[in-house]
């Protein structure tokens, strides 16, 4: 298991990598483009990251035929949900919180690349 300090360091590295992608590309592209570039950036920094991870859904103990998809899962600990929208809405926040609950992970990052300054589109969620 990863310590709280290690989670903080890793989330800082994810923010740094996201800023690098945003510097290179700017706002206004599709989420899938940012996902691919952030995956490449994190991998180049030797950070363990997986893309489009299926998250099974259970209802009253039964596994459903449907799955959710996590944009990125970093170090098997941090869920990263990417957006490219005018503004983060409550539904986006609910989405990352639900992903955290269903995956039994404790830290999620919601990153909106459609911001002039990426730090304004970076939100951290703990449960």
MODELLER restraints for C-alpha pairs under 7 A, 6 or more apart:
rsr = mdl.restraints
at = mdl.atoms
rsr.add(forms.Gaussian(group=physical.xy_distance, feature=features.Distance(at['CA:17:A'], at['CA:38:A']), mean=6.70, stdev=0.5))
rsr.add(forms.Gaussian(group=physical.xy_distance, feature=features.Distance(at['CA:17:A'], at['CA:41:A']), mean=6.05, stdev=0.5))
rsr.add(forms.Gaussian(group=physical.xy_distance, feature=features.Distance(at['CA:17:A'], at['CA:42:A']), mean=6.36, stdev=0.5))
rsr.add(forms.Gaussian(group=physical.xy_distance, feature=features.Distance(at['CA:18:A'], at['CA:38:A']), mean=6.21, stdev=0.5))
rsr.add(forms.Gaussian(group=physical.xy_distance, feature=features.Distance(at['CA:19:A'], at['CA:118:A']), mean=6.27, stdev=0.5))
rsr.add(forms.Gaussian(group=physical.xy_distance, feature=features.Distance(at['CA:21:A'], at['CA:37:A']), mean=6.50, stdev=0.5))
rsr.add(forms.Gaussian(group=physical.xy_distance, feature=features.Distance(at['CA:21:A'], at['CA:38:A']), mean=6.31, stdev=0.5))
rsr.add(forms.Gaussian(group=physical.xy_distance, feature=features.Distance(at['CA:22:A'], at['CA:113:A']), mean=6.74, stdev=0.5))
rsr.add(forms.Gaussian(group=physical.xy_distance, feature=features.Distance(at['CA:22:A'], at['CA:118:A']), mean=6.85, stdev=0.5))
rsr.add(forms.Gaussian(group=physical.xy_distance, feature=features.Distance(at['CA:27:A'], at['CA:113:A']), mean=5.66, stdev=0.5))
rsr.add(forms.Gaussian(group=physical.xy_distance, feature=features.Distance(at['CA:27:A'], at['CA:114:A']), mean=4.53, stdev=0.5))
rsr.add(forms.Gaussian(group=physical.xy_distance, feature=features.Distance(at['CA:27:A'], at['CA:115:A']), mean=6.04, stdev=0.5))
rsr.add(forms.Gaussian(group=physical.xy_distance, feature=features.Distance(at['CA:27:A'], at['CA:116:A']), mean=6.70, stdev=0.5))
rsr.add(forms.Gaussian(group=physical.xy_distance, feature=features.Distance(at['CA:28:A'], at['CA:84:A']), mean=6.84, stdev=0.5))
rsr.add(forms.Gaussian(group=physical.xy_distance, feature=features.Distance(at['CA:28:A'], at['CA:114:A']), mean=5.55, stdev=0.5))
rsr.add(forms.Gaussian(group=physical.xy_distance, feature=features.Distance(at['CA:29:A'], at['CA:84:A']), mean=6.96, stdev=0.5))
rsr.add(forms.Gaussian(group=physical.xy_distance, feature=features.Distance(at['CA:30:A'], at['CA:84:A']), mean=6.36, stdev=0.5))
rsr.add(forms.Gaussian(group=physical.xy_distance, feature=features.Distance(at['CA:31:A'], at['CA:82:A']), mean=6.27, stdev=0.5))
rsr.add(forms.Gaussian(group=physical.xy_distance, feature=features.Distance(at['CA:31:A'], at['CA:83:A']), mean=5.62, stdev=0.5))
rsr.add(forms.Gaussian(group=physical.xy_distance, feature=features.Distance(at['CA:31:A'], at['CA:84:A']), mean=5.50, stdev=0.5))
rsr.add(forms.Gaussian(group=physical.xy_distance, feature=features.Distance(at['CA:35:A'], at['CA:82:A']), mean=6.91, stdev=0.5))
rsr.add(forms.Gaussian(group=physical.xy_distance, feature=features.Distance(at['CA:39:A'], at['CA:49:A']), mean=6.79, stdev=0.5))
rsr.add(forms.Gaussian(group=physical.xy_distance, feature=features.Distance(at['CA:42:A'], at['CA:49:A']), mean=6.96, stdev=0.5))
rsr.add(forms.Gaussian(group=physical.xy_distance, feature=features.Distance(at['CA:43:A'], at['CA:49:A']), mean=6.77, stdev=0.5))
rsr.add(forms.Gaussian(group=physical.xy_distance, feature=features.Distance(at['CA:48:A'], at['CA:74:A']), mean=5.83, stdev=0.5))
rsr.add(forms.Gaussian(group=physical.xy_distance, feature=features.Distance(at['CA:48:A'], at['CA:75:A']), mean=5.01, stdev=0.5))
rsr.add(forms.Gaussian(group=physical.xy_distance, feature=features.Distance(at['CA:49:A'], at['CA:72:A']), mean=6.63, stdev=0.5))
rsr.add(forms.Gaussian(group=physical.xy_distance, feature=features.Distance(at['CA:49:A'], at['CA:73:A']), mean=5.64, stdev=0.5))
rsr.add(forms.Gaussian(group=physical.xy_distance, feature=features.Distance(at['CA:49:A'], at['CA:74:A']), mean=4.37, stdev=0.5))
rsr.add(forms.Gaussian(group=physical.xy_distance, feature=features.Distance(at['CA:49:A'], at['CA:75:A']), mean=5.96, stdev=0.5))
rsr.add(forms.Gaussian(group=physical.xy_distance, feature=features.Distance(at['CA:50:A'], at['CA:72:A']), mean=5.57, stdev=0.5))
rsr.add(forms.Gaussian(group=physical.xy_distance, feature=features.Distance(at['CA:50:A'], at['CA:73:A']), mean=5.24, stdev=0.5))
rsr.add(forms.Gaussian(group=physical.xy_distance, feature=features.Distance(at['CA:50:A'], at['CA:74:A']), mean=6.51, stdev=0.5))
rsr.add(forms.Gaussian(group=physical.xy_distance, feature=features.Distance(at['CA:51:A'], at['CA:71:A']), mean=5.63, stdev=0.5))
rsr.add(forms.Gaussian(group=physical.xy_distance, feature=features.Distance(at['CA:51:A'], at['CA:72:A']), mean=4.65, stdev=0.5))
rsr.add(forms.Gaussian(group=physical.xy_distance, feature=features.Distance(at['CA:51:A'], at['CA:73:A']), mean=6.60, stdev=0.5))
rsr.add(forms.Gaussian(group=physical.xy_distance, feature=features.Distance(at['CA:52:A'], at['CA:69:A']), mean=5.40, stdev=0.5))
rsr.add(forms.Gaussian(group=physical.xy_distance, feature=features.Distance(at['CA:52:A'], at['CA:70:A']), mean=5.19, stdev=0.5))
rsr.add(forms.Gaussian(group=physical.xy_distance, feature=features.Distance(at['CA:52:A'], at['CA:71:A']), mean=4.84, stdev=0.5))
rsr.add(forms.Gaussian(group=physical.xy_distance, feature=features.Distance(at['CA:52:A'], at['CA:72:A']), mean=6.16, stdev=0.5))
rsr.add(forms.Gaussian(group=physical.xy_distance, feature=features.Distance(at['CA:53:A'], at['CA:69:A']), mean=5.37, stdev=0.5))
rsr.add(forms.Gaussian(group=physical.xy_distance, feature=features.Distance(at['CA:53:A'], at['CA:70:A']), mean=5.07, stdev=0.5))
rsr.add(forms.Gaussian(group=physical.xy_distance, feature=features.Distance(at['CA:53:A'], at['CA:71:A']), mean=6.88, stdev=0.5))
rsr.add(forms.Gaussian(group=physical.xy_distance, feature=features.Distance(at['CA:54:A'], at['CA:67:A']), mean=5.92, stdev=0.5))
rsr.add(forms.Gaussian(group=physical.xy_distance, feature=features.Distance(at['CA:54:A'], at['CA:68:A']), mean=5.70, stdev=0.5))
rsr.add(forms.Gaussian(group=physical.xy_distance, feature=features.Distance(at['CA:54:A'], at['CA:69:A']), mean=4.64, stdev=0.5))
rsr.add(forms.Gaussian(group=physical.xy_distance, feature=features.Distance(at['CA:54:A'], at['CA:70:A']), mean=6.47, stdev=0.5))
rsr.add(forms.Gaussian(group=physical.xy_distance, feature=features.Distance(at['CA:55:A'], at['CA:67:A']), mean=5.41, stdev=0.5))
rsr.add(forms.Gaussian(group=physical.xy_distance, feature=features.Distance(at['CA:55:A'], at['CA:68:A']), mean=4.92, stdev=0.5))
rsr.add(forms.Gaussian(group=physical.xy_distance, feature=features.Distance(at['CA:55:A'], at['CA:69:A']), mean=5.81, stdev=0.5))
rsr.add(forms.Gaussian(group=physical.xy_distance, feature=features.Distance(at['CA:55:A'], at['CA:70:A']), mean=7.00, stdev=0.5))
rsr.add(forms.Gaussian(group=physical.xy_distance, feature=features.Distance(at['CA:55:A'], at['CA:103:A']), mean=6.91, stdev=0.5))
rsr.add(forms.Gaussian(group=physical.xy_distance, feature=features.Distance(at['CA:56:A'], at['CA:63:A']), mean=6.97, stdev=0.5))
rsr.add(forms.Gaussian(group=physical.xy_distance, feature=features.Distance(at['CA:56:A'], at['CA:66:A']), mean=6.94, stdev=0.5))
rsr.add(forms.Gaussian(group=physical.xy_distance, feature=features.Distance(at['CA:56:A'], at['CA:67:A']), mean=4.62, stdev=0.5))
rsr.add(forms.Gaussian(group=physical.xy_distance, feature=features.Distance(at['CA:56:A'], at['CA:68:A']), mean=6.38, stdev=0.5))
rsr.add(forms.Gaussian(group=physical.xy_distance, feature=features.Distance(at['CA:57:A'], at['CA:63:A']), mean=5.86, stdev=0.5))
rsr.add(forms.Gaussian(group=physical.xy_distance, feature=features.Distance(at['CA:57:A'], at['CA:64:A']), mean=5.65, stdev=0.5))
rsr.add(forms.Gaussian(group=physical.xy_distance, feature=features.Distance(at['CA:57:A'], at['CA:66:A']), mean=6.56, stdev=0.5))
rsr.add(forms.Gaussian(group=physical.xy_distance, feature=features.Distance(at['CA:57:A'], at['CA:67:A']), mean=5.69, stdev=0.5))
rsr.add(forms.Gaussian(group=physical.xy_distance, feature=features.Distance(at['CA:58:A'], at['CA:64:A']), mean=5.72, stdev=0.5))
rsr.add(forms.Gaussian(group=physical.xy_distance, feature=features.Distance(at['CA:70:A'], at['CA:79:A']), mean=6.93, stdev=0.5))
rsr.add(forms.Gaussian(group=physical.xy_distance, feature=features.Distance(at['CA:70:A'], at['CA:81:A']), mean=6.80, stdev=0.5))
rsr.add(forms.Gaussian(group=physical.xy_distance, feature=features.Distance(at['CA:71:A'], at['CA:80:A']), mean=6.22, stdev=0.5))
rsr.add(forms.Gaussian(group=physical.xy_distance, feature=features.Distance(at['CA:71:A'], at['CA:81:A']), mean=5.45, stdev=0.5))
rsr.add(forms.Gaussian(group=physical.xy_distance, feature=features.Distance(at['CA:71:A'], at['CA:82:A']), mean=6.67, stdev=0.5))
rsr.add(forms.Gaussian(group=physical.xy_distance, feature=features.Distance(at['CA:72:A'], at['CA:79:A']), mean=6.00, stdev=0.5))
rsr.add(forms.Gaussian(group=physical.xy_distance, feature=features.Distance(at['CA:72:A'], at['CA:80:A']), mean=5.02, stdev=0.5))
rsr.add(forms.Gaussian(group=physical.xy_distance, feature=features.Distance(at['CA:72:A'], at['CA:81:A']), mean=6.69, stdev=0.5))
rsr.add(forms.Gaussian(group=physical.xy_distance, feature=features.Distance(at['CA:73:A'], at['CA:79:A']), mean=4.79, stdev=0.5))
rsr.add(forms.Gaussian(group=physical.xy_distance, feature=features.Distance(at['CA:73:A'], at['CA:80:A']), mean=6.14, stdev=0.5))
rsr.add(forms.Gaussian(group=physical.xy_distance, feature=features.Distance(at['CA:77:A'], at['CA:105:A']), mean=6.11, stdev=0.5))
rsr.add(forms.Gaussian(group=physical.xy_distance, feature=features.Distance(at['CA:78:A'], at['CA:105:A']), mean=6.95, stdev=0.5))
rsr.add(forms.Gaussian(group=physical.xy_distance, feature=features.Distance(at['CA:78:A'], at['CA:107:A']), mean=5.24, stdev=0.5))
rsr.add(forms.Gaussian(group=physical.xy_distance, feature=features.Distance(at['CA:78:A'], at['CA:108:A']), mean=5.48, stdev=0.5))
rsr.add(forms.Gaussian(group=physical.xy_distance, feature=features.Distance(at['CA:79:A'], at['CA:107:A']), mean=6.57, stdev=0.5))
rsr.add(forms.Gaussian(group=physical.xy_distance, feature=features.Distance(at['CA:79:A'], at['CA:108:A']), mean=4.61, stdev=0.5))
rsr.add(forms.Gaussian(group=physical.xy_distance, feature=features.Distance(at['CA:79:A'], at['CA:109:A']), mean=6.21, stdev=0.5))
rsr.add(forms.Gaussian(group=physical.xy_distance, feature=features.Distance(at['CA:80:A'], at['CA:108:A']), mean=5.82, stdev=0.5))
rsr.add(forms.Gaussian(group=physical.xy_distance, feature=features.Distance(at['CA:80:A'], at['CA:109:A']), mean=4.78, stdev=0.5))
rsr.add(forms.Gaussian(group=physical.xy_distance, feature=features.Distance(at['CA:80:A'], at['CA:110:A']), mean=6.03, stdev=0.5))
rsr.add(forms.Gaussian(group=physical.xy_distance, feature=features.Distance(at['CA:81:A'], at['CA:96:A']), mean=6.80, stdev=0.5))
rsr.add(forms.Gaussian(group=physical.xy_distance, feature=features.Distance(at['CA:81:A'], at['CA:109:A']), mean=6.19, stdev=0.5))
rsr.add(forms.Gaussian(group=physical.xy_distance, feature=features.Distance(at['CA:81:A'], at['CA:110:A']), mean=4.92, stdev=0.5))
rsr.add(forms.Gaussian(group=physical.xy_distance, feature=features.Distance(at['CA:81:A'], at['CA:111:A']), mean=6.33, stdev=0.5))
rsr.add(forms.Gaussian(group=physical.xy_distance, feature=features.Distance(at['CA:82:A'], at['CA:110:A']), mean=6.00, stdev=0.5))
rsr.add(forms.Gaussian(group=physical.xy_distance, feature=features.Distance(at['CA:82:A'], at['CA:111:A']), mean=4.99, stdev=0.5))
rsr.add(forms.Gaussian(group=physical.xy_distance, feature=features.Distance(at['CA:82:A'], at['CA:112:A']), mean=6.04, stdev=0.5))
rsr.add(forms.Gaussian(group=physical.xy_distance, feature=features.Distance(at['CA:83:A'], at['CA:111:A']), mean=6.01, stdev=0.5))
rsr.add(forms.Gaussian(group=physical.xy_distance, feature=features.Distance(at['CA:83:A'], at['CA:112:A']), mean=4.51, stdev=0.5))
rsr.add(forms.Gaussian(group=physical.xy_distance, feature=features.Distance(at['CA:83:A'], at['CA:113:A']), mean=6.21, stdev=0.5))
rsr.add(forms.Gaussian(group=physical.xy_distance, feature=features.Distance(at['CA:84:A'], at['CA:112:A']), mean=5.25, stdev=0.5))
rsr.add(forms.Gaussian(group=physical.xy_distance, feature=features.Distance(at['CA:84:A'], at['CA:113:A']), mean=5.07, stdev=0.5))
rsr.add(forms.Gaussian(group=physical.xy_distance, feature=features.Distance(at['CA:84:A'], at['CA:114:A']), mean=4.71, stdev=0.5))
rsr.add(forms.Gaussian(group=physical.xy_distance, feature=features.Distance(at['CA:85:A'], at['CA:112:A']), mean=6.59, stdev=0.5))
rsr.add(forms.Gaussian(group=physical.xy_distance, feature=features.Distance(at['CA:85:A'], at['CA:114:A']), mean=5.61, stdev=0.5))
rsr.add(forms.Gaussian(group=physical.xy_distance, feature=features.Distance(at['CA:86:A'], at['CA:114:A']), mean=6.33, stdev=0.5))
rsr.add(forms.Gaussian(group=physical.xy_distance, feature=features.Distance(at['CA:96:A'], at['CA:108:A']), mean=6.49, stdev=0.5))
rsr.add(forms.Gaussian(group=physical.xy_distance, feature=features.Distance(at['CA:100:A'], at['CA:106:A']), mean=6.13, stdev=0.5))
rsr.add(forms.Gaussian(group=physical.xy_distance, feature=features.Distance(at['CA:100:A'], at['CA:108:A']), mean=6.68, stdev=0.5))
rsr.add(forms.Gaussian(group=physical.xy_distance, feature=features.Distance(at['CA:106:A'], at['CA:126:A']), mean=5.48, stdev=0.5))
rsr.add(forms.Gaussian(group=physical.xy_distance, feature=features.Distance(at['CA:106:A'], at['CA:127:A']), mean=5.18, stdev=0.5))
rsr.add(forms.Gaussian(group=physical.xy_distance, feature=features.Distance(at['CA:107:A'], at['CA:125:A']), mean=5.77, stdev=0.5))
rsr.add(forms.Gaussian(group=physical.xy_distance, feature=features.Distance(at['CA:107:A'], at['CA:126:A']), mean=4.81, stdev=0.5))
rsr.add(forms.Gaussian(group=physical.xy_distance, feature=features.Distance(at['CA:107:A'], at['CA:127:A']), mean=6.85, stdev=0.5))
rsr.add(forms.Gaussian(group=physical.xy_distance, feature=features.Distance(at['CA:108:A'], at['CA:124:A']), mean=5.95, stdev=0.5))
rsr.add(forms.Gaussian(group=physical.xy_distance, feature=features.Distance(at['CA:108:A'], at['CA:125:A']), mean=5.03, stdev=0.5))
rsr.add(forms.Gaussian(group=physical.xy_distance, feature=features.Distance(at['CA:108:A'], at['CA:126:A']), mean=6.51, stdev=0.5))
rsr.add(forms.Gaussian(group=physical.xy_distance, feature=features.Distance(at['CA:109:A'], at['CA:123:A']), mean=5.75, stdev=0.5))
rsr.add(forms.Gaussian(group=physical.xy_distance, feature=features.Distance(at['CA:109:A'], at['CA:124:A']), mean=4.70, stdev=0.5))
rsr.add(forms.Gaussian(group=physical.xy_distance, feature=features.Distance(at['CA:109:A'], at['CA:125:A']), mean=6.18, stdev=0.5))
rsr.add(forms.Gaussian(group=physical.xy_distance, feature=features.Distance(at['CA:110:A'], at['CA:122:A']), mean=5.98, stdev=0.5))
rsr.add(forms.Gaussian(group=physical.xy_distance, feature=features.Distance(at['CA:110:A'], at['CA:123:A']), mean=5.13, stdev=0.5))
rsr.add(forms.Gaussian(group=physical.xy_distance, feature=features.Distance(at['CA:110:A'], at['CA:124:A']), mean=6.41, stdev=0.5))
rsr.add(forms.Gaussian(group=physical.xy_distance, feature=features.Distance(at['CA:111:A'], at['CA:121:A']), mean=5.52, stdev=0.5))
rsr.add(forms.Gaussian(group=physical.xy_distance, feature=features.Distance(at['CA:111:A'], at['CA:122:A']), mean=4.65, stdev=0.5))
rsr.add(forms.Gaussian(group=physical.xy_distance, feature=features.Distance(at['CA:111:A'], at['CA:123:A']), mean=6.38, stdev=0.5))
rsr.add(forms.Gaussian(group=physical.xy_distance, feature=features.Distance(at['CA:112:A'], at['CA:121:A']), mean=4.60, stdev=0.5))
rsr.add(forms.Gaussian(group=physical.xy_distance, feature=features.Distance(at['CA:112:A'], at['CA:122:A']), mean=6.41, stdev=0.5))
rsr.add(forms.Gaussian(group=physical.xy_distance, feature=features.Distance(at['CA:113:A'], at['CA:121:A']), mean=6.58, stdev=0.5))
rsr.add(forms.Gaussian(group=physical.xy_distance, feature=features.Distance(at['CA:115:A'], at['CA:121:A']), mean=6.07, stdev=0.5))
